[in-house]
Amino acid sequence: MSALPAAAFPPPLPAAALAGALDRIKAALGPKGWTDDPDRTGPYLAEQRGRFKGRSPLVVMPAATEEVAKVVAICAEVGLPIVPQGGNTGLVGGSIPFEEGREILMSLKRMNRVREVDPGNHAMTCEAGVTILEAQQAAERADRLFPLSYGSEGTATVGGGVSANSGGIAVLRYGNMRDLVLGLEAVLPDGRIWNGLSGLRKDNTGYDLKHLLIGGEGTLGIVTAACLKLYPRPRDVQTAYVAIPSVAAAVELLGRLRAASGDLVTSFEILPRLGIEFATRHIAGTRDPLGQPYPWYVLTELSGGGAMAKSSGAETPLRAALEEALGQAMEDAIALDATVAQSGEQAAQFWRIREGMFEAQLPEGGSIKHDVSVPISKVAAFIATASDAVVNLVPGCRPLPFGHVGDGNIHFNVSQPLPLGDKAATAAFMARWDEMGRVVHDIVHAMGGSISAEHGIGRFKRADLARYEPAVALDAMRAVKRALDPKGIMNPGKVI
């Protein structure tokens, strides 16, 4: 745990001033808008992996943008720091207060209305507390697609997704959250409301302020609503589970499928044999779709089609293109075996293996995790180099790299050595997280990659950002922070 970065915080409030500010905030929100009951505040103050557990004198739960503005205005007046939080599914401690208890925590979960769905403009406006799954469902009811998708979508929120610039399995086709945002509404650090909820695709009127807030992790303002892009809902979705001989073969297969389908590849995930073994061993209802073990696998989904598409499992132009490309890949030894889902249920079974990768690692002891990206052309070299490096560092450890090879984002996880069951051995392995992270991140940096592909910086990677980011970029970031948040009350000690 890193110590409180005192330079990033405003001076601590005297007890009487803090009590007065908290009383004003409680009055502004009413009894449903706050809690200081330890039994209720606990879930807001702990990160899901257990690395961060903070304290706060008050958790506030505004129900409207105007209430957010009132709270922020009071905090700005007295210098009381605020930590914004969405679904609390982050993995870098960005939405958790520090242990000293000097910040209030603001949960946006009560702001959960889908304000508008505009099918004609292929857009919808959601408040910050709407979950990603609820946004998907609202789009589907209008016969549209909101394509952002990842494992925590039932809990993760639109506001959190915007603030972290979240990614997921469809980035290859549709981009990160940044690419899906048309406009934002936010409360700035002085308490003013900025309404930038434009549904325009083209608006070249000066600086694009929304892009400062997207990925800003709540350090420059609090996102209260977003206008999001929608797409036509695909009628033809084809899912394949493919065995391959190497990571390099996965990259080659990706290029072939993009060309064969007219660039209709939505997802392209790589899975190692170890991950399949973990999933089938520990996740109920999963099984290996192929009859024998192979070193690597790809789970890929292609989607598109309109009037020409037939029912799922029937022959369609997209299915024909997929099967032909896979057949040629097998002839060329790029693929070793493959199966194409015959139904939506079978496709869901394939995806259950991928979605269970995090859960499946839990019974396998300690797991050190890295969320990194490199250019797609360097994915194979990165996985090989990093795997060798961590095994040299911790002999017997079990690298488990998997994830979004289609956009270069690899979740480079490493499970502890066997045998299991020794708590001291697990603790000793987990104590080397920072040491192993340095080794992996040095390799990523040397390959022109990113130490944070989709989870953000938060407090967990703040020192890493300072190590790898150029000084000129850090200076610019600090200048933006000072300009928008001169009192330093917005999620201090995070990112920079």
The 8 nearest C-alpha neighbors of each residue, nearest first, counted from 0:
[[1, 2, 51, 50, 459, 458, 3, 98],
 [2, 0, 3, 458, 4, 459, 97, 462],
 [3, 1, 4, 0, 5, 97, 98, 99],
 [2, 4, 5, 1, 97, 492, 99, 98],
 [5, 3, 6, 7, 492, 2, 8, 1],
 [4, 6, 8, 7, 3, 9, 492, 10],
 [5, 7, 4, 8, 9, 492, 3, 10],
 [6, 8, 5, 492, 491, 4, 487, 9],
 [9, 7, 5, 6, 491, 487, 10, 492],
 [8, 10, 487, 78, 11, 486, 488, 7],
 [9, 11, 8, 12, 78, 5, 79, 6],
 [12, 10, 9, 13, 101, 79, 8, 78],
 [11, 13, 17, 16, 14, 10, 79, 78],
 [14, 12, 16, 15, 17, 11, 18, 10],
 [13, 15, 17, 16, 18, 12, 19, 11],
 [14, 16, 18, 17, 13, 19, 12, 20],
 [17, 15, 19, 13, 18, 14, 12, 20],
 [18, 16, 20, 14, 19, 15, 12, 21],
 [17, 19, 15, 21, 16, 20, 14, 22],
 [18, 20, 16, 22, 17, 21, 15, 23],
 [21, 19, 23, 17, 22, 18, 16, 24],
 [20, 22, 24, 18, 23, 19, 25, 17],
 [21, 23, 25, 19, 20, 24, 18, 26],
 [22, 24, 26, 20, 21, 25, 27, 19],
 [25, 23, 21, 27, 26, 22, 70, 20],
 [26, 24, 22, 28, 27, 23, 29, 21],
 [25, 27, 23, 29, 24, 28, 22, 30],
 [26, 28, 24, 25, 29, 23, 69, 66],
 [29, 27, 32, 25, 26, 24, 66, 61],
 [28, 30, 26, 32, 31, 25, 27, 33],
 [29, 31, 32, 33, 28, 25, 26, 34],
 [32, 30, 29, 33, 28, 60, 34, 61],
 [31, 33, 60, 28, 61, 30, 29, 59],
 [32, 34, 59, 60, 58, 31, 30, 25],
 [35, 33, 58, 36, 57, 59, 40, 39],
 [34, 36, 57, 37, 58, 56, 40, 33],
 [35, 37, 39, 38, 34, 40, 57, 41],
 [38, 36, 40, 39, 41, 35, 34, 42],
 [37, 39, 36, 41, 40, 42, 35, 34],
 [40, 38, 36, 37, 41, 42, 34, 35],
 [39, 41, 37, 43, 42, 38, 36, 58],
 [40, 42, 44, 43, 39, 38, 37, 45],
 [43, 41, 44, 40, 45, 39, 38, 46],
 [44, 42, 41, 40, 45, 87, 95, 104],
 [43, 45, 53, 41, 42, 52, 95, 54],
 [46, 44, 52, 42, 43, 51, 47, 53],
 [45, 47, 51, 49, 48, 92, 52, 50],
 [46, 48, 49, 45, 88, 90, 87, 89],
 [49, 47, 46, 50, 90, 51, 45, 89],
 [50, 48, 46, 47, 51, 45, 52, 90],
 [49, 51, 48, 46, 52, 0, 92, 47],
 [52, 50, 46, 49, 45, 92, 53, 95],
 [53, 51, 45, 44, 46, 98, 50, 95],
 [52, 54, 98, 97, 96, 44, 95, 45],
 [55, 53, 100, 98, 96, 44, 99, 97],
 [54, 56, 100, 103, 57, 102, 101, 104],
 [55, 57, 103, 100, 35, 54, 58, 102],
 [58, 56, 35, 103, 55, 34, 59, 104],
 [59, 57, 104, 34, 33, 105, 103, 35],
 [58, 60, 33, 105, 32, 104, 106, 61],
 [61, 59, 32, 106, 33, 105, 107, 109],
 [62, 60, 32, 66, 63, 67, 59, 109],
 [61, 63, 110, 109, 60, 66, 64, 32],
 [64, 62, 66, 65, 61, 110, 67, 109],
 [63, 65, 67, 66, 223, 68, 62, 186],
 [66, 64, 68, 63, 67, 69, 192, 62],
 [65, 67, 69, 68, 63, 64, 61, 70],
 [66, 68, 64, 70, 65, 69, 61, 71],
 [67, 69, 190, 65, 71, 66, 70, 186],
 [70, 68, 66, 72, 67, 71, 65, 73],
 [71, 69, 73, 67, 72, 68, 24, 74],
 [70, 72, 190, 74, 68, 73, 69, 75],
 [73, 71, 190, 75, 69, 70, 74, 189],
 [72, 74, 76, 70, 71, 75, 69, 77],
 [75, 73, 79, 71, 76, 77, 72, 78],
 [76, 74, 72, 78, 73, 77, 189, 71],
 [75, 77, 73, 74, 78, 72, 79, 189],
 [76, 78, 74, 75, 79, 73, 20, 16],
 [79, 77, 75, 74, 76, 9, 488, 80],
 [78, 80, 74, 77, 488, 75, 102, 81],
 [81, 79, 488, 102, 489, 78, 103, 490],
 [82, 80, 103, 102, 489, 490, 104, 488],
 [81, 83, 490, 104, 105, 94, 103, 96],
 [84, 82, 105, 104, 217, 106, 94, 81],
 [85, 83, 106, 94, 105, 87, 107, 82],
 [84, 86, 159, 87, 156, 107, 106, 158],
 [85, 87, 155, 154, 156, 88, 84, 159],
 [88, 86, 85, 89, 84, 94, 155, 46],
 [87, 89, 86, 155, 90, 47, 151, 154],
 [90, 88, 87, 91, 92, 454, 93, 94],
 [89, 91, 92, 454, 88, 46, 48, 47],
 [92, 90, 459, 457, 93, 89, 456, 458],
 [93, 91, 95, 457, 458, 94, 90, 459],
 [457, 94, 92, 91, 95, 458, 493, 216],
 [93, 95, 84, 92, 82, 83, 87, 96],
 [94, 96, 92, 44, 93, 53, 45, 97],
 [97, 95, 53, 54, 82, 102, 98, 94],
 [98, 96, 53, 99, 100, 54, 95, 3],
 [97, 99, 53, 54, 100, 96, 52, 3],
 [98, 100, 97, 101, 54, 53, 3, 55],
 [101, 99, 54, 55, 98, 102, 97, 56],
 [100, 102, 99, 55, 103, 80, 11, 56],
 [103, 101, 80, 81, 55, 100, 96, 104],
 [102, 104, 81, 57, 55, 58, 56, 82],
 [103, 105, 82, 58, 81, 83, 59, 102],
 [106, 104, 83, 59, 58, 84, 82, 60],
 [105, 107, 84, 60, 108, 85, 83, 59],
 [106, 108, 128, 110, 109, 85, 60, 127],
 [109, 107, 128, 110, 106, 111, 85, 86],
 [110, 108, 62, 111, 107, 128, 60, 61],
 [111, 109, 128, 62, 108, 107, 126, 63],
 [110, 112, 129, 128, 109, 126, 108, 127],
 [113, 111, 126, 114, 110, 125, 129, 128],
 [112, 114, 125, 115, 124, 126, 111, 129],
 [113, 115, 124, 112, 125, 126, 116, 123],
 [116, 114, 124, 123, 113, 117, 125, 122],
 [115, 117, 123, 118, 122, 124, 114, 138],
 [116, 118, 122, 120, 119, 123, 121, 115],
 [119, 117, 121, 120, 116, 122, 141, 143],
 [118, 120, 121, 117, 122, 116, 229, 141],
 [119, 121, 122, 118, 117, 198, 229, 123],
 [122, 120, 229, 118, 119, 117, 228, 230],
 [123, 121, 228, 229, 117, 120, 227, 116],
 [122, 124, 116, 227, 115, 226, 117, 125],
 [123, 125, 226, 115, 114, 225, 113, 227],
 [126, 124, 113, 225, 224, 114, 112, 129],
 [125, 127, 224, 111, 112, 128, 110, 223],
 [126, 128, 158, 223, 224, 157, 129, 110],
 [127, 129, 108, 111, 110, 107, 156, 126],
 [130, 128, 111, 156, 127, 157, 126, 133],
 [131, 129, 156, 133, 132, 155, 157, 154],
 [130, 132, 152, 134, 156, 133, 157, 155],
 [131, 133, 135, 153, 152, 130, 134, 136],
 [134, 132, 136, 130, 135, 131, 137, 129],
 [133, 135, 131, 137, 132, 136, 138, 130],
 [136, 134, 132, 145, 138, 133, 137, 139],
 [137, 135, 139, 133, 138, 134, 132, 140],
 [138, 136, 134, 140, 139, 135, 133, 141],
 [137, 139, 143, 135, 141, 136, 140, 144],
 [138, 140, 142, 136, 143, 141, 137, 144],
 [141, 139, 137, 142, 138, 136, 143, 135],
 [140, 142, 139, 138, 143, 118, 137, 116],
 [143, 141, 139, 140, 232, 138, 144, 231],
 [142, 144, 232, 138, 231, 139, 141, 230],
 [145, 143, 232, 230, 229, 138, 146, 231],
 [144, 146, 229, 135, 138, 147, 230, 143],
 [145, 147, 144, 148, 169, 173, 135, 229],
 [148, 146, 145, 169, 167, 149, 166, 176],
 [147, 149, 167, 168, 146, 152, 169, 150],
 [150, 148, 167, 152, 151, 168, 147, 166],
 [149, 151, 152, 354, 148, 153, 167, 355],
 [150, 152, 153, 154, 155, 149, 88, 148],
 [153, 151, 131, 155, 132, 154, 149, 150],
 [152, 154, 132, 151, 155, 130, 131, 133],
 [155, 153, 86, 152, 151, 130, 156, 88],
 [156, 154, 86, 152, 130, 151, 88, 131],
 [157, 155, 130, 159, 128, 86, 129, 158],
 [156, 158, 160, 127, 159, 129, 131, 130],
 [159, 157, 127, 161, 160, 156, 222, 85],
 [158, 160, 85, 162, 156, 161, 157, 163],
 [161, 159, 157, 165, 163, 158, 162, 164],
 [160, 162, 164, 213, 158, 159, 163, 176],
 [161, 163, 216, 214, 159, 213, 215, 160],
 [162, 164, 214, 160, 165, 216, 161, 455],
 [165, 163, 214, 161, 176, 160, 162, 213],
 [164, 166, 160, 163, 453, 176, 175, 454],
 [165, 167, 175, 453, 170, 176, 164, 168],
 [168, 166, 149, 148, 169, 170, 147, 165],
 [167, 169, 266, 170, 148, 149, 403, 166],
 [170, 168, 266, 265, 171, 172, 167, 173],
 [171, 169, 174, 173, 172, 175, 168, 166],
 [170, 172, 406, 169, 405, 173, 174, 265],
 [173, 171, 265, 170, 169, 174, 264, 266],
 [172, 174, 170, 169, 171, 146, 175, 178],
 [175, 173, 170, 178, 171, 172, 176, 169],
 [176, 174, 166, 177, 178, 170, 165, 164],
 [175, 177, 179, 164, 178, 165, 161, 166],
 [178, 176, 175, 179, 180, 164, 213, 161],
 [177, 179, 176, 174, 175, 180, 173, 181],
 [178, 180, 176, 228, 177, 227, 181, 175],
 [181, 179, 227, 177, 182, 178, 226, 228],
 [182, 180, 226, 198, 227, 228, 197, 199],
 [183, 181, 196, 226, 197, 195, 180, 225],
 [184, 182, 225, 196, 195, 224, 209, 226],
 [183, 185, 194, 224, 195, 223, 196, 193],
 [186, 184, 222, 223, 221, 193, 192, 187],
 [185, 187, 192, 221, 191, 220, 190, 68],
 [186, 188, 220, 191, 190, 189, 185, 192],
 [189, 187, 190, 220, 484, 489, 71, 186],
 [190, 188, 187, 75, 72, 191, 71, 484],
 [191, 189, 72, 68, 71, 187, 188, 186],
 [190, 192, 187, 186, 189, 68, 193, 188],
 [193, 191, 186, 185, 187, 194, 190, 68],
 [192, 194, 185, 184, 186, 195, 191, 187],
 [195, 193, 184, 196, 192, 185, 183, 197],
 [194, 196, 183, 184, 182, 197, 193, 209],
 [197, 195, 182, 183, 194, 184, 226, 198],
 [198, 196, 182, 199, 195, 181, 226, 183],
 [197, 199, 181, 182, 226, 196, 200, 122],
 [198, 200, 201, 197, 202, 181, 182, 120],
 [201, 199, 202, 198, 181, 197, 228, 182],
 [200, 202, 199, 203, 198, 181, 204, 197],
 [203, 201, 204, 199, 200, 205, 207, 197],
 [202, 204, 205, 201, 207, 206, 200, 199],
 [205, 203, 202, 206, 207, 201, 208, 199],
 [204, 206, 203, 207, 202, 208, 209, 201],
 [207, 205, 208, 204, 203, 209, 210, 211],
 [206, 208, 209, 210, 205, 211, 204, 203],
 [209, 207, 210, 211, 206, 212, 195, 205],
 [208, 210, 212, 211, 207, 183, 213, 182],
 [209, 211, 213, 212, 208, 207, 177, 214],
 [212, 210, 209, 208, 213, 215, 214, 219],
 [211, 213, 215, 209, 210, 214, 219, 162],
 [214, 212, 210, 162, 161, 215, 211, 164],
 [213, 215, 163, 164, 162, 216, 212, 161],
 [214, 216, 212, 213, 162, 217, 218, 211],
 [217, 215, 162, 163, 214, 218, 93, 457],
 [216, 218, 220, 215, 221, 219, 490, 162],
 [217, 219, 489, 490, 216, 215, 220, 491],
 [220, 218, 217, 483, 489, 215, 484, 212],
 [221, 219, 187, 217, 188, 186, 218, 185],
 [220, 222, 186, 185, 217, 223, 187, 83],
 [223, 221, 185, 158, 224, 184, 220, 127],
 [222, 224, 127, 185, 184, 126, 64, 221],
 [225, 223, 126, 127, 184, 125, 183, 222],
 [226, 224, 183, 125, 124, 182, 227, 184],
 [225, 227, 124, 182, 181, 123, 196, 180],
 [228, 226, 180, 123, 122, 179, 181, 225],
 [229, 227, 122, 179, 121, 180, 181, 123],
 [228, 230, 121, 122, 145, 144, 143, 227],
 [229, 231, 144, 143, 121, 232, 145, 228],
 [232, 230, 143, 144, 233, 229, 142, 121],
 [231, 233, 143, 144, 142, 230, 234, 139],
 [234, 232, 303, 235, 304, 302, 231, 236],
 [235, 233, 304, 305, 308, 303, 232, 236],
 [234, 236, 304, 303, 302, 233, 308, 237],
 [237, 235, 302, 301, 234, 303, 238, 233],
 [236, 238, 301, 300, 318, 302, 235, 239],
 [237, 239, 300, 340, 299, 339, 346, 301],
 [240, 238, 339, 299, 338, 298, 340, 241],
 [239, 241, 298, 338, 337, 297, 339, 299],
 [240, 242, 337, 297, 296, 336, 239, 243],
 [243, 241, 296, 336, 335, 334, 295, 337],
 [242, 244, 334, 335, 295, 296, 245, 248],
 [245, 243, 294, 295, 248, 335, 334, 242],
 [246, 244, 248, 247, 243, 295, 249, 294],
 [245, 247, 249, 379, 248, 250, 295, 244],
 [246, 248, 250, 379, 245, 249, 251, 378],
 [247, 249, 251, 245, 246, 333, 250, 252],
 [250, 248, 252, 246, 247, 251, 253, 245],
 [249, 251, 253, 247, 248, 252, 254, 246],
 [252, 250, 248, 254, 249, 253, 247, 255],
 [253, 251, 255, 249, 254, 250, 248, 256],
 [254, 252, 250, 256, 251, 255, 249, 257],
 [255, 253, 257, 251, 252, 256, 258, 250],
 [254, 256, 252, 258, 253, 257, 259, 251],
 [257, 255, 259, 253, 258, 254, 260, 252],
 [256, 258, 262, 254, 260, 255, 259, 264],
 [257, 259, 255, 256, 261, 260, 262, 254],
 [258, 260, 256, 257, 261, 255, 320, 324],
 [261, 259, 262, 263, 257, 258, 256, 320],
 [260, 262, 258, 263, 259, 257, 256, 264],
 [263, 261, 257, 260, 264, 258, 259, 256],
 [262, 264, 260, 301, 261, 302, 265, 257],
 [265, 263, 301, 262, 266, 257, 300, 172],
 [264, 266, 172, 301, 169, 300, 263, 171],
 [267, 265, 300, 169, 299, 168, 264, 171],
 [266, 268, 299, 405, 298, 403, 404, 300],
 [269, 267, 403, 298, 402, 297, 404, 299],
 [268, 270, 297, 401, 402, 296, 404, 298],
 [269, 271, 401, 296, 295, 297, 274, 268],
 [272, 270, 295, 274, 273, 296, 294, 401],
 [271, 273, 275, 294, 274, 295, 276, 293],
 [274, 272, 276, 271, 275, 277, 399, 270],
 [273, 275, 277, 271, 276, 272, 278, 270],
 [276, 274, 272, 278, 277, 273, 279, 271],
 [275, 277, 273, 274, 279, 278, 280, 272],
 [276, 278, 274, 280, 359, 275, 279, 281],
 [279, 277, 275, 359, 282, 281, 280, 276],
 [278, 280, 285, 286, 276, 277, 281, 282],
 [281, 279, 277, 278, 276, 282, 359, 283],
 [280, 282, 278, 359, 279, 277, 283, 362],
 [283, 281, 278, 279, 285, 359, 280, 284],
 [284, 282, 285, 281, 279, 280, 278, 286],
 [283, 285, 282, 286, 279, 348, 351, 352],
 [286, 284, 279, 283, 282, 352, 278, 348],
 [285, 287, 279, 288, 284, 352, 278, 348],
 [286, 288, 289, 279, 285, 275, 290, 291],
 [289, 287, 286, 290, 349, 240, 338, 348],
 [290, 288, 287, 291, 337, 338, 292, 336],
 [289, 291, 288, 292, 287, 336, 293, 286],
 [290, 292, 289, 293, 287, 288, 336, 242],
 [293, 291, 294, 290, 272, 289, 287, 242],
 [292, 294, 295, 242, 272, 291, 243, 244],
 [295, 293, 272, 244, 271, 292, 245, 243],
 [296, 294, 271, 243, 272, 293, 270, 242],
 [297, 295, 242, 270, 241, 243, 269, 271],
 [296, 298, 269, 241, 268, 240, 270, 299],
 [299, 297, 240, 268, 267, 239, 241, 269],
 [298, 300, 267, 266, 239, 238, 297, 268],
 [299, 301, 238, 266, 265, 237, 264, 239],
 [302, 300, 264, 237, 265, 263, 236, 238],
 [303, 301, 236, 235, 263, 233, 265, 237],
 [304, 302, 233, 235, 234, 263, 236, 305],
 [303, 305, 235, 308, 234, 233, 307, 306],
 [304, 306, 307, 308, 234, 303, 233, 235],
 [305, 307, 308, 304, 309, 234, 235, 233],
 [308, 306, 305, 304, 309, 315, 316, 234],
 [309, 307, 304, 306, 305, 235, 315, 234],
 [310, 308, 313, 315, 311, 307, 314, 235],
 [309, 311, 313, 312, 308, 235, 234, 314],
 [312, 310, 313, 342, 309, 235, 343, 341],
 [311, 313, 341, 342, 310, 314, 340, 237],
 [314, 312, 311, 310, 309, 315, 341, 318],
 [313, 315, 318, 319, 312, 316, 309, 317],
 [316, 314, 318, 317, 308, 319, 309, 313],
 [315, 317, 319, 318, 320, 314, 308, 307],
 [318, 316, 320, 315, 319, 321, 260, 235],
 [319, 317, 321, 315, 320, 316, 322, 314],
 [318, 320, 316, 322, 317, 321, 323, 315],
 [319, 321, 317, 323, 318, 322, 259, 324],
 [322, 320, 318, 324, 319, 323, 325, 317],
 [323, 321, 325, 319, 324, 320, 326, 318],
 [322, 324, 326, 320, 325, 321, 319, 327],
 [325, 323, 327, 321, 326, 322, 320, 328],
 [326, 324, 328, 322, 327, 323, 321, 329],
 [325, 327, 323, 329, 328, 324, 322, 330],
 [326, 328, 330, 324, 329, 325, 323, 331],
 [329, 327, 333, 325, 331, 334, 326, 330],
 [330, 328, 334, 332, 326, 331, 327, 335],
 [329, 331, 327, 328, 332, 326, 333, 334],
 [330, 332, 328, 329, 333, 327, 334, 326],
 [333, 331, 329, 334, 330, 328, 335, 244],
 [332, 334, 328, 248, 331, 329, 243, 252],
 [335, 333, 329, 243, 328, 332, 336, 242],
 [336, 334, 242, 243, 329, 332, 244, 333],
 [337, 335, 242, 334, 241, 329, 338, 243],
 [338, 336, 241, 240, 242, 339, 239, 335],
 [337, 339, 240, 239, 340, 241, 336, 289],
 [338, 340, 239, 238, 341, 240, 337, 237],
 [341, 339, 346, 345, 238, 342, 239, 338],
 [342, 340, 312, 339, 345, 343, 311, 346],
 [343, 341, 345, 344, 312, 340, 311, 346],
 [342, 344, 346, 345, 347, 311, 341, 340],
 [345, 343, 347, 342, 346, 348, 341, 340],
 [344, 346, 348, 342, 347, 340, 343, 341],
 [345, 347, 343, 349, 340, 348, 344, 238],
 [346, 348, 350, 344, 345, 349, 351, 343],
 [349, 347, 345, 351, 346, 350, 344, 285],
 [350, 348, 346, 347, 351, 352, 345, 240],
 [349, 351, 347, 353, 352, 348, 354, 346],
 [352, 350, 348, 354, 349, 353, 355, 347],
 [353, 351, 355, 350, 354, 349, 278, 285],
 [354, 352, 350, 355, 351, 356, 349, 270],
 [353, 355, 351, 356, 352, 350, 150, 357],
 [354, 356, 352, 358, 353, 357, 359, 351],
 [355, 357, 359, 353, 354, 358, 278, 360],
 [358, 356, 359, 355, 360, 361, 354, 353],
 [357, 359, 355, 360, 361, 356, 282, 362],
 [360, 358, 278, 356, 277, 357, 281, 361],
 [359, 361, 363, 358, 357, 362, 356, 277],
 [360, 362, 363, 359, 358, 364, 357, 365],
 [363, 361, 364, 360, 359, 281, 358, 365],
 [364, 362, 360, 361, 365, 414, 419, 415],
 [365, 363, 362, 415, 361, 419, 366, 425],
 [364, 366, 415, 425, 414, 429, 367, 363],
 [365, 367, 414, 413, 415, 368, 364, 412],
 [368, 366, 413, 412, 432, 414, 429, 365],
 [369, 367, 412, 411, 366, 413, 370, 410],
 [368, 370, 411, 410, 412, 371, 367, 436],
 [371, 369, 410, 451, 452, 409, 411, 450],
 [372, 370, 450, 452, 451, 449, 409, 408],
 [371, 373, 408, 407, 449, 452, 448, 409],
 [372, 374, 448, 407, 375, 378, 377, 447],
 [373, 375, 377, 376, 407, 448, 378, 372],
 [376, 374, 407, 378, 377, 373, 406, 404],
 [375, 377, 374, 378, 250, 379, 373, 407],
 [378, 376, 380, 375, 374, 379, 381, 373],
 [379, 377, 381, 375, 380, 376, 382, 373],
 [380, 378, 246, 247, 382, 381, 377, 383],
 [379, 381, 383, 377, 378, 382, 384, 247],
 [382, 380, 378, 384, 379, 383, 385, 377],
 [381, 383, 385, 379, 384, 380, 386, 378],
 [384, 382, 386, 380, 381, 385, 379, 387],
 [385, 383, 381, 387, 386, 382, 380, 388],
 [384, 386, 388, 382, 387, 383, 381, 439],
 [387, 385, 383, 388, 389, 384, 382, 398],
 [386, 388, 390, 384, 385, 389, 391, 383],
 [387, 389, 385, 391, 386, 390, 384, 392],
 [388, 390, 392, 391, 386, 387, 393, 385],
 [391, 389, 394, 393, 387, 392, 388, 396],
 [390, 392, 388, 389, 393, 394, 387, 386],
 [391, 393, 389, 390, 388, 394, 435, 387],
 [392, 394, 390, 391, 396, 389, 395, 416],
 [395, 393, 390, 396, 391, 392, 416, 389],
 [394, 396, 416, 393, 390, 397, 417, 415],
 [395, 397, 416, 415, 394, 393, 390, 414],
 [396, 398, 414, 413, 415, 416, 399, 395],
 [399, 397, 413, 386, 412, 400, 414, 396],
 [398, 400, 412, 413, 411, 397, 401, 274],
 [401, 399, 411, 412, 410, 398, 409, 271],
 [402, 400, 270, 269, 410, 409, 399, 411],
 [403, 401, 409, 268, 269, 410, 404, 408],
 [402, 404, 268, 408, 405, 406, 409, 267],
 [403, 405, 407, 406, 268, 408, 402, 269],
 [406, 404, 267, 403, 171, 407, 268, 266],
 [405, 407, 171, 404, 408, 403, 375, 170],
 [406, 408, 375, 404, 372, 373, 374, 405],
 [409, 407, 372, 403, 406, 371, 404, 452],
 [410, 408, 402, 411, 371, 401, 372, 403],
 [411, 409, 370, 401, 402, 400, 369, 412],
 [410, 412, 400, 369, 409, 368, 399, 370],
 [411, 413, 368, 399, 400, 367, 410, 369],
 [412, 414, 398, 367, 366, 397, 399, 368],
 [415, 413, 366, 397, 365, 396, 398, 367],
 [414, 416, 396, 365, 364, 366, 397, 428],
 [417, 415, 396, 395, 397, 418, 414, 419],
 [418, 416, 419, 415, 395, 396, 397, 364],
 [417, 419, 416, 420, 421, 415, 364, 424],
 [420, 418, 417, 421, 364, 363, 416, 425],
 [419, 421, 422, 418, 364, 425, 424, 417],
 [420, 422, 424, 423, 419, 425, 418, 426],
 [423, 421, 425, 424, 420, 426, 419, 427],
 [422, 424, 426, 425, 421, 427, 428, 420],
 [425, 423, 427, 421, 422, 426, 428, 420],
 [424, 426, 422, 428, 423, 427, 365, 429],
 [427, 425, 423, 429, 428, 424, 430, 422],
 [428, 426, 424, 430, 425, 429, 423, 431],
 [427, 429, 425, 430, 426, 431, 424, 415],
 [430, 428, 426, 431, 432, 427, 365, 425],
 [431, 429, 427, 428, 432, 426, 433, 434],
 [430, 432, 434, 429, 428, 433, 435, 427],
 [433, 431, 435, 434, 429, 430, 436, 367],
 [432, 434, 436, 435, 431, 437, 430, 438],
 [435, 433, 431, 437, 436, 432, 438, 430],
 [436, 434, 438, 432, 437, 433, 431, 439],
 [437, 435, 433, 439, 434, 438, 440, 432],
 [436, 438, 440, 434, 435, 439, 441, 433],
 [439, 437, 435, 441, 436, 440, 442, 434],
 [440, 438, 436, 442, 441, 437, 385, 435],
 [439, 441, 443, 437, 442, 438, 436, 450],
 [440, 442, 444, 438, 443, 439, 437, 445],
 [443, 441, 445, 439, 440, 444, 446, 438],
 [444, 442, 440, 448, 446, 441, 445, 439],
 [443, 445, 441, 447, 448, 446, 442, 440],
 [444, 446, 442, 443, 447, 441, 448, 440],
 [447, 445, 443, 444, 448, 442, 373, 377],
 [446, 448, 444, 445, 373, 443, 449, 374],
 [449, 447, 373, 443, 444, 372, 446, 374],
 [448, 450, 372, 451, 371, 452, 443, 373],
 [449, 451, 371, 440, 452, 370, 443, 448],
 [452, 450, 371, 449, 370, 455, 453, 454],
 [451, 453, 371, 372, 370, 449, 408, 454],
 [452, 454, 165, 166, 455, 451, 164, 370],
 [455, 453, 451, 452, 90, 163, 165, 89],
 [454, 456, 163, 451, 453, 457, 91, 452],
 [455, 457, 460, 494, 461, 91, 458, 459],
 [93, 458, 456, 493, 494, 91, 92, 459],
 [457, 459, 493, 461, 92, 460, 93, 91],
 [458, 460, 91, 457, 461, 92, 456, 462],
 [461, 459, 456, 463, 462, 458, 464, 457],
 [460, 462, 458, 464, 494, 463, 456, 459],
 [463, 461, 465, 464, 460, 466, 459, 458],
 [464, 462, 466, 460, 465, 461, 467, 450],
 [463, 465, 461, 466, 467, 462, 468, 460],
 [464, 466, 462, 463, 468, 467, 461, 473],
 [465, 467, 463, 464, 468, 462, 469, 461],
 [466, 468, 464, 465, 463, 469, 444, 450],
 [467, 469, 464, 465, 466, 470, 472, 473],
 [470, 468, 472, 471, 467, 473, 465, 466],
 [471, 469, 473, 472, 474, 468, 465, 475],
 [470, 472, 474, 469, 473, 475, 468, 476],
 [473, 471, 475, 469, 470, 474, 476, 468],
 [472, 474, 476, 470, 475, 471, 477, 469],
 [475, 473, 471, 477, 472, 476, 470, 478],
 [474, 476, 478, 472, 473, 477, 471, 479],
 [477, 475, 473, 479, 478, 474, 472, 480],
 [478, 476, 480, 474, 479, 475, 481, 473],
 [477, 479, 475, 481, 480, 476, 482, 474],
 [480, 478, 482, 476, 477, 481, 483, 475],
 [479, 481, 477, 478, 483, 482, 484, 476],
 [482, 480, 485, 478, 484, 479, 483, 477],
 [481, 483, 479, 480, 484, 485, 478, 477],
 [484, 482, 480, 481, 485, 479, 219, 188],
 [483, 485, 481, 487, 486, 188, 480, 482],
 [486, 484, 481, 487, 482, 483, 480, 488],
 [487, 485, 484, 488, 9, 78, 75, 481],
 [486, 488, 484, 485, 489, 9, 8, 491],
 [487, 489, 80, 486, 81, 491, 79, 490],
 [490, 488, 218, 81, 491, 487, 80, 219],
 [491, 489, 82, 218, 81, 217, 493, 488],
 [492, 490, 493, 489, 7, 8, 488, 487],
 [491, 493, 7, 4, 490, 495, 458, 494],
 [492, 494, 457, 458, 491, 495, 490, 93],
 [493, 495, 457, 456, 461, 458, 492, 460],
 [494, 493, 461, 492, 477, 465, 473, 464]]
